[in-house]
Amino acid sequence: MTSIEILPLIALVAMFVIATFFPINIGILGFVGAFAVGYFALGYDDKEILQAFPSSIVLTIVGVTYFFGMAKRNGTIDLLVNSCIRAVHGRVTIVPWVFFFSASVLTALGTLSPAAVALITPAAMAFAARTRMSPLVMGIMTINGAHAGAFSPISVSGVLVRDIVENNGLAISPWTLFLASYGINLLLSVLTVVGYGALAKMRGLEFTATGTNKPVATSGSRDDAPSSLGTPSTGGAAGSTQVLARPTSTTLVDAPAPVTRVQKLTLFLIGALLVLVLVLHLPISFIAIAAGAVLAFTDLKKQNEAIAGISWSTVLLVAGMVTYISILEEVGTIDTLAHFAITLGAPLLVALVLCYVIGLTSAFASSTALLAAVIPMAMPLLGSSTLPVIGVVAALAISATVVDVSPFSTNGALVLANAQNIERPRFYRQLIVNAGIVVAVAPALCWLILVVAPGFI
């Protein structure tokens, strides 16, 4: 690798170190780094540097947190959460799996995983807050559920991977790819619940792995209070350490209350959003913003609070890092790492390195873009070795998506933006640590199960 490819990597590591020890949003450092590398190393002007600015991700976060923030304030999200708890007759340990399977069904039917996570996360995180379930575990299960169905034969990612392979003269079974993705994500969710449950018991953590039906009394600002809604999240540990807390509650499920007109309107808008996004495939970002605009007319006096409720710090975090990673791609750092993996020689080792390259990079960059870039690099290897084509392709595809629990990905950012009853800087650090564990373990797990194991069957 040349110095121009190595220095941006060193700068990326420095950003994480700075953001870990100082209360500064890492997205700011990302923008600074993007300008420094883009302007001085590549000779880009400001328009070229911002060419890869993730406008769709920004609009998705803005729209979803704006609309569902108002839905939280008018009590609709609580209404849905209470209904879920009543439906399982207090067996709260079942509900997280309901969210997992619901997300998987949405993506299997063709919904993009960020859209599915955006639809389910507000209710899922509210449920976690109500039942004292770890928001980290709930977020992981929701994201894993979305990824489980993401490679179905009719999904965007499933079609993309199949087309890439077929364009290179090979073929894979779309159903095998789908089942492999579903199985790995289900396994990771089970391991997450079991692992966190054991850790919670050993260390006496305040949250449980699957929630509790005991009453949860919390104190602090309401999650509809301006101070909480405007709390900057992080970039390591940004800004405030205010707690997003629910009002004091003495029962797990509140007594049924009459549904107000505003709540009926909100339920109608949620239903309309589902139809427009899932059936007509309209962008959730604009639909959520439009739905929020309709709700705005029900309480015009609190619009400043509604705008403050948008997770602006999360927007800055994601936008800055995605912009920087795009510059990293322009420099050629990612391509160089992939080509280096190919030159290692041993097919099994090359497959493992490619899984780690795509997994590590996907924690910060677009999974879809990386699939389109890295899978073609593995085609020569598959054509000249005895490695299972479907196994290697599935391992690469799953490694690229399963690490989206990172707060720098759209899915991770949505979980971070909807967290309740926990300090966001603290939750951000939990997501970072978890993402590091997933990046370290998931590619190797995919490689062992999908590439190595078939050779012994």
N, C-alpha and C positions, 0 to 999 in steps of 0.2 A: 504494500500500500504506500502511496505517496504521502508527503506531509500534508497536502491539501485535503486528503481524505481522512487522515488521522486526527488532525487538529479539531475538526468539528465534533468528533467523537469524544475527545478530551473535554471540550467545552460542554458537551451534554452531561458528562459525569459531574463536572464542576457545578452545573446548574442544580443538579439534585443535591449536592453537598450543601450549597448555599441555601437552597430552599428548605433543607432539613433543619439547619441550625439558626436560620434567621426568618422572621415573620414577613416574608415577601412572596407574593404570588409567582409561581414558577412560569406562568404564562408571560409575565412581563420580561423575564429573563429570556424566554423563547423568542419574543419579538426582537429583543436587543441582539440576540445571537443570529437570528435570521438576517437582520440588517448587516451585521458585521461580516458574516460569511458571504451573503449575497452581493453586497456592494463592493467589498474589498477583494474577495477571492474570485467571484464570478463576473463582476462588473455590471450587475443588474441595477436597474433603477427601481424606485419604490413600487411601480405598477407590476414589474416582473417579480419582485420579491413577494408581493401579495397575490400573485396569480393563483396560488394554491390555498388562499385563505378559505377555511371551511365554512362558507356561508350557509350551506344547508344544515350543518351541525349546529351552528349558532342559532339559526331560526328555529330548529327543532327544540333546543333547550329553552329558548325564549318563549315560544308558543306553548309548550307543554307546562312549564312552570307558571306561566301567566294564567292559563285557563284552569289548571288543576289547583293552583294556589287559591283562586277564588272559590273553587268547589270545596276546598277545605274550610275556608272561612264561613261559607254559608251552611256547612254541616252535611253536605252531600257525601263526602268521602267517609265521614263517620257513619252515615246511614248505610253505606255499602258494606263497611267493615262489620258493623253490628249484624247485618243480614247474613254475612258469611259465617260469623260465629254461631248465630242461632241455627243456621242450616246444618251444622255439624254437631249441634246439641252440646256445645262447650268443648268438643274434642279438638282443641286448638292445634294439636300436633299434625292434624290432617291438612289444615288449610294451606301451609306453605307448599305442600305437594300439589294442591289444587292450582296455585299460582304457577308452579313449574309446568304442569301439564297444559294449562291454559296458554302459556307463552309458546310452548312447543307446537300446539295446534295452530296458533296464529301464523307462525313462521312456516310450518309445513304446508299451509294453504297459500303461501306466496307472499305473506307480509314480510317486509324487511325486518331484521332483528331489532334495529333501533326503534322502529315504529311499534313493534310488539312490546318492547321494554317500556317505551314511553306510555303505552296504554295501561299497562298492568302495574308499573312501579308505584304510582301514587297510592293506590289502594293497598298494595303489598306492604309498603313501608309504614303506612298508617296502622295496618294490622300488627306489624312488628312492634310498633310503639305501644299499642294497646295491651299486648300480651307479654311485654318484656322479653320478646325474642330478639336476638342479636340482629341489628340492622345489616351487619356484614353478611351473616348467613342468609338472611332473606334476600339481600341484593344478589348474592352469588347464585342462589337457587333460581331467581327470576331470570337472570342473564343466561345461566346454563340451560334453562328451559327453552329460552328463545333460540339458543345455538343448537339445541338437540334436534329441532325440526328444520334448521336452516338449510340443510342439504337434501331436502325432499326432491323428488323428480320434477316437481312443478315450481320449486322456489327459484329465486334469481341466482343464488349462489350455486345451487345444484346444477342448474342449466349452464352457468358459466364454466364450472369445473369440467362438466361433461364435454362442452364444446372445445375447450382448450385441449383436452386429451385427444378427442377425435380429430381435431385439426392437425395434430402431430402424428396421425396414422395409427393410434392405439384406441382401445375401447375399454370402457368400464361399465359395471352394472350400476345403474342409478339407485336401485333399491339397496344394494350392498353399501354404497356410500352413505345413504340415508340412515340405515340401521347402525352402521359403524359410528356415525356422529351421535345418534341418539344414545347408543350404549355407553360411549365414553363420557358424555355429559351427565348421564344418569349416574354412572359410577362416581364421577367427581363430586356430584351433589351428595351422594350417600357418604362418601369419605369426608366431605366438609361437615355434614351434620354430626357424624360420629366423632370426628377429630375435635370439633369445637365443643361438643358435649363433654368429652373427656377432659379437655383443657379447662372448661368452666367448673367442673367438679374439683379438679386438682387445685386450681388457683382461686376458687371462690369468686368468679367473675359476676358482675352485676346483671349480665344478660344470659339467657339460656339459649340452647341450640334450636329448640322447637317451640318456645313460648310456654306460657303457663296460664291456666284459667283462674289463678288467684287474683284478687283485686290489685291493681297497680296504682299506687298513689305517687304522683309526681308533682314537683313544684318548679317554679321558674316561669318564664314568660310563655304565653300561649303561642302555638305555632301560627296564629294569625296576627300576632303583634308585629308592629312595624319594626321594632328593634331586632326581632328574630329574623324576619323576612329579609331584612337588609344586611344581615350578617355576612361579611365577606367570608368565603370559604377559604381557600388556601392556595398555596402553591408550596406546600411544605407545611407552613403553619401561618396562614395569612390572617392579618387583622385581628378580629375579635375572637373571644373564646366563649361567646354567649351560647347557652344551651337551647336547642330547639326542643321545648318541652310541652307536653300536653297539660291542660288544666287538671287540677286534682280530681281524681276519680276514686270512688269507693267500690265500684262494681265493674266486672269485666265487660258486661254487656248492659248498656243503658236501657231503661224501660222504653218500650216502643212509644214514639211520639208522633203526633200528626205530621205528615209530610207537607211542608210549606209550598207555596206557589213557586218560589225561587228554586227550591230543591227539585220540584217537578220539571221546571224548565231546564235545570242543570242535567237531570237524568236524560231528558229528551236530547239535549245537545251532546251528551256522551254517546247516546245511541246513534245519533246522526253522524258523529265523528267516526264511530266504528264502521258504519255502513260506507261512508265516503272513502275511508282509508282502506278497508279490507275488500270491499266489493268493487268500488270504482277506481281504486288505486291512486287516489289523489294524495298529494304530499301532506303528511300530518302536521308539518310546521305551519303552513298557511291555514289549514282547517282549524287547528287549535287556536291560532291567533284570532280567526274570525269568530269562533265560539266564545272566546274570551271577550271580544268586543261586544257581542250580544249580551253577555252577562254583565258587562260594565254598566249598561243602562239600568240595571236593577239596583245599583248602589253607586251613583255618580260621586257622592261625597268622599268615598274611600278609594278613588282611583290612584291617588299618590301612593297609598299603601299597596295597591295591586301591582303598580309598576316597581315599587321597592321589593316586592315579593319575588320578582324574577331573579334567578340565581346568576347575577352578573359576574360574580367572581369565578363561577364555574365556566361561564362563557369565555372569560379572559384566559383561564387556565388551559382550556382545550384549544382555543384559537391560536394562542401563542405557541404551544408545543407542536400542533399539527403543522403550522406554518414553518417552524424550524426544521421538522423532520422532512418536509417537502424540499427544503433547501439541501438537506443532507442527501436526499435522493438525487438532486440535480448535480451535486458534487461528484456522485458516483460511488459513495461509500458503501451503500447497500448492495449495489451490483458487484462491487469488488469482493465483498464478503461472500456472496453467493458463488461467484466464479472460483474463489479460493477453495470453497467447500468441494466443488466438482473435481479439483485437481488432487484431492487427497488420495484417490485411488480405490481403496476398498469400498465396494458398493454399499455394504451395510453401514459403514462409518460415514460415507457421504450422505446417505439418507438421514442419519441421525443429526449430522451437522446442519443439513438443510432445514430439518424440523426446528432446530434451535434458532437458526438465522431468521426464519419466517416468524417464529413465535416471539422472539425478543423484539423484532422490529414492529410486529403487529400490535404490540402493547402501546405503541405511540402513533402508528400510522394506519392508513386505511387497509383493512383486511382484504377487501375486494381487490384493491390495486396490487397488493402483494401477491395474492393468488395468481393474478394475471401475469405477474413478473417472474415469480419463482417457479411455479409448476412447469412452464416451458423449459426452464433450465434443467429440470430433472428428467425430461423426456429422453435425451441421449443416453443417460444412465439406464433407464428402464428398457431401452431398445437393445442394449448391449450386455445386459446382466439377467440373472434368473430371479431377481426380486419381483414380488407380486405387484403388478401395476396398480390394482385397486388398493392394495395395502399402503403403498408409498403415497399415492395421490390422496387417499383418505387421511393418512397421518399428517401430510402437509396441510390439507384443508382444515382439519380439526385444530392443528397447532396454531394456525393463523387466526382462528376465531375464538378459541377457548380462553385466550389471554385477554379478551375484551373486558374482563373485570377491572382492568386498569382504569383509574380515574381520568386518564388522558384519552380514552376511547369514548365514543358517544354513549354506549351503554353504561359504562362506569360513571360517566359524568352525570347521567340521568339519575342513577342511584344516589350519588353524592348530593345532587340538587334536591332530592326528595326525602333525605334523611330527617328523622325526628328524634327527639329525646337524647341527642348526643351532640357534643361539640364537634363542629365540622372539621376544624383542624385535626382533632383526634381521629375522626372517622376517615379523613383523608389519609392519615398515616396508616390506619388499618388496611385501607384499600391498597396502598402502596406495598405494604408488607405481604399482603395476600397475593397481589399480582406478582411479586418476586418469587413467592413459593410456587405459584402456578407456572410461571415461565421456567423455573428450574425443574419442575416435576412433570408437567403435562406433555411436553414434547417427547421425553424419554418414555413415558407411559404409552403414548400413541405409537411410538416406534416399536416398543416391545410387543404390544398386543397385535398391531396391524401389519408390521413388517417382519419381525423376528419369529413370532409364534407360528405363523402359517408355514414356515419352513420345517417345522417339526411335526406338522399334522399329516 
